[in-house]
Amino acid sequence: MSRTITVKTPNFIELCPNLELPSEAIIQLTFDGNYFTEYKYPFLIYSSNIKISGIEPKCGPITGGKELFIKINLDSIYSKYLFSLTCGFQAKVILNLTL
């Protein structure tokens, strides 16, 4: 049986001010502080300075399926980490207020 727990990552800037990005961290779990179990895959720490510099096209149909080209500033993220980039969409509500 597998269960899920939720944790929050620490502020890596405060912990390691000179950390070179991107960097990998090892995830370990312990119940008693003495014996640790380690996850077999590294956790990727990336810069929070990734910026979108352009999008083409600027609009698409409500039915979806439109191919979107996003230009980004990778801020020293090497190409081997591109597989882990994810794009999300969130609707923006536009209020039409008449005064």
CORUR-V19674 format. One line per field, one symbol per residue. ss: DSSP state (H for helix, E for strand, - for the rest). A space follows every 50 residues. Layout:
# CORUR-V19674
ss->???
This chain:
# CORUR-V19674
ss->-----------HHHH-------EEE--EEE-----EEE----EEE----- EEEEEE------------EEEEE-----HHHHHH---------------
